[in-house]
């Protein structure tokens, strides 16, 4: 076999290996859009989250404590998006990030408290 034939064969073999590697690189890997969504927390899980994250300042019944106001009747002051924003970013003495990833669920729950 001549030098040209060997070089061509090496080039073809390298191309085949590269092509196979690219073709199989995505096997078993889901694209972000194909990944299963995480299930929403249950009502009990949200209540437990509120108890663990909020009661130290807002009181055991979240009707207000020495350090923070009542979380009841928030619908008279805020909508769900505003509450979720406060949970994400904090406001005044309220620290941010107490319920990471659950802000919308907790905001929805808090709006049910009368």
C-alpha positions in Angstrom: 0.0 0.0 0.0 1.4 3.4 -0.9 1.7 6.5 1.2 -1.3 8.1 -0.5 -3.5 5.1 0.1 -2.5 4.9 3.8 -3.1 8.6 4.3 -6.5 8.3 2.7 -7.4 5.2 4.8 -6.3 7.0 8.0 -8.3 10.0 7.0 -11.4 7.9 6.3 -11.0 5.9 9.6 -10.6 9.1 11.6 -13.7 10.6 10.0 -15.7 7.4 10.7 -14.7 7.5 14.4 -15.6 11.2 14.6 -18.9 10.6 13.0 -19.8 7.7 15.3 -18.7 9.6 18.3 -21.0 12.5 17.4 -23.8 10.3 16.5 -23.7 8.4 19.8 -22.8 11.3 22.1 -26.4 12.2 22.8 -27.6 8.6 23.6 -29.2 8.5 27.0 -29.1 12.2 27.5 -32.4 14.1 27.4 -32.6 17.6 26.0 -33.7 20.1 28.6 -37.0 20.4 26.9 -37.5 16.6 27.1 -36.7 16.3 30.8 -39.5 15.4 33.1 -40.9 18.2 35.1 -40.5 18.1 38.9 -43.8 17.5 40.6 -45.4 20.4 42.4 -45.2 20.1 46.2 -48.3 18.9 48.0 -50.4 21.1 50.3 -48.9 19.4 53.3 -45.4 20.0 52.0 -46.1 23.7 51.4 -47.6 24.0 54.9 -44.5 22.3 56.4 -42.3 24.7 54.4 -44.2 27.7 55.7 -43.9 26.3 59.3 -40.1 25.8 58.9 -39.3 29.0 57.0 -41.8 31.6 58.3 -42.9 31.0 61.8 -39.7 32.1 63.6 -40.5 35.7 62.6 -44.2 35.7 61.7 -45.4 33.6 64.7 -46.5 30.0 65.1 -49.8 30.7 63.4 -48.2 33.3 61.0 -50.6 35.9 62.4 -47.7 38.1 63.2 -44.8 38.0 65.6 -42.5 40.4 67.4 -40.3 40.6 64.3 -42.8 40.4 61.4 -46.4 41.1 60.4 -49.2 38.7 59.9 -49.3 36.7 56.7 -53.1 36.4 56.8 -55.2 38.6 54.5 -52.2 39.3 52.2 -54.7 39.5 49.3 -55.7 42.9 50.5 -52.1 44.2 50.0 -50.4 42.0 47.4 -51.1 39.7 44.5 -49.4 36.3 44.0 -46.6 37.7 41.8 -45.7 40.4 44.3 -45.6 37.9 47.2 -43.5 35.5 45.1 -41.1 38.4 44.3 -40.8 39.2 48.0 -40.0 35.6 48.8 -37.4 35.5 46.0 -35.7 38.9 46.7 -36.6 39.9 50.2 -38.1 43.2 51.3 -37.3 45.3 54.3 -36.3 42.9 57.1 -37.6 39.9 55.1 -34.6 38.0 53.9 -34.5 36.5 50.4 -34.3 32.8 49.4 -36.1 31.2 52.4 -38.2 28.9 50.1 -36.0 28.5 47.0 -37.8 27.1 44.0 -41.1 27.2 45.9 -41.9 30.9 45.9 -44.9 30.6 43.6 -46.4 27.7 45.6 -45.9 29.4 48.9 -47.3 32.7 47.6 -50.4 30.9 46.4 -50.8 29.2 49.8 -50.4 32.4 51.7 -53.1 34.1 49.7 -55.5 31.5 51.1 -54.9 32.5 54.7 -57.8 34.7 56.0 
